[in-house]
Amino acid sequence: MPTKHTVTITSMGSSSIIVLPKPVVDGFNLTKGNRLEMIVKDDGIYIPLGQGKSKI
């Protein structure tokens, strides 16, 4: 079932950072340094991940 999370956009130096909620990070086994694909469409931003494992 889809869930909705509110995320925070913050900055570090000249970069913007999206902070993901811990349940999302844990649910997809993400760790510091993982790289994710981001797809930008007219109707939103998508980060496609497989169920339970990330596409890294």
N, C-alpha and C positions, 0 to 999 in steps of 0.2 A: 504494500500500500504506500503511495507517495506520502511524504511528510514535508512540512514546510518549516524552514529554519530562518531566523533573521541573522545575518552576518554583519560584521563590522569592517569598514574600510578604514585603514589607518595608513600612516606613511613611515618610511624609514629612509632617510636621505632624500634622494630624488625619485624613489620608487613608491608606488602604492601597493598595499598589501591587503588581501582579503583574509580575514580570520575565520576559519572553519570551526563549527562546533565539535567538541570532543566526541560525541556519539558518531558523527560522520567520519571523522578521522579513524576512530577505532573500528567502525563497521566495514571500512574499506581497506583496513590494514595499511594506512598511510603513515609514513614516518618522515622526519625532517630530511630534507634534501630530495624527496621524490619530485619528479616533474610530471605535470598533468597537462593534457591537451585541453584547450579552451576553444569552444566554437561560439562565435558571435553571430547572431542572426538579428533580423529586424525586430523580432518579438522577444529577445532575451539572450542571456549568456548561458551556455551549457558546458558542463564538464562531464563527458561520457566516461563512466566507470563500469566495469563488469560487477556482477553481484558478488560481494565478498572479496574481491581482489582488484587492484588498480591496474590500469593499462600504462605501464611504465616502461 
